[in-house]
């Protein structure tokens, strides 16, 4: 399952869907493409509906606007695939790089949770403004100190989860804003799931929607994850099986 969160993405969504469908159609997999319109007010839902009418494997979920974290949670839990791939609508990672996630024995992923990484050896960042890169690294240092050591890139919008990982983690997700990626990975580690980073090429498609306010909320979210853990709010998260 490819799960695409989309908020007012009408200007570029058709191009992204065409690229995804071209890639998926070349594969011997049973697949579905799930687009979650996060309360979009443009033609996002209409565009997906048009594709769904022509391609039965394309599914539209219309949700009230709740933020990217809410859209991802809804899509992941309603998807049906054995493997479920979180995929940003702007396709800053080429769809073909999904092959890198299935590089384990027998063409299966190596990990329960595979993170597309812009920091792993062999990764490339293309066209990213220096200021944005510096902010991202500062945020990651804070993440590693407070919540999640050893993961160099928690915020890239492309991640592959096994169905087992989705069912273990996403029902317990509390954050829907900027910090939801960190929370989900924190819960995956708490549950004893294997996590690894996969090097990708990532192209900046600005302008960025990041603001000072969003950045501050991101740091607050990470602190909230630590507090939730210390106060037992993640107590229900258990190792699968």
Secondary structure, 3 states (H helix, E strand, C coil): CEEEEECCCCCCHHHHHHHHHHHHHCCCCCCCEEEEEECCCCCHHHHHHHHHHHCCCEEEEEECCCCHHHHHHHHHHHCCCCEEEEECCCCCECHHHHHHHHCCHHHCCCCCEEEEECCCCCCEEECCCHHHHHHHHHHHHHHHHHCCCCCCCCCCCEEEEEHHHHHHHHHHCCCCCCCHHHHHHHHHHHCCCCEEEEECEEECCCCCCCCHHHHHHHHHHHHHHHHHHHCCCCCCCCCCC
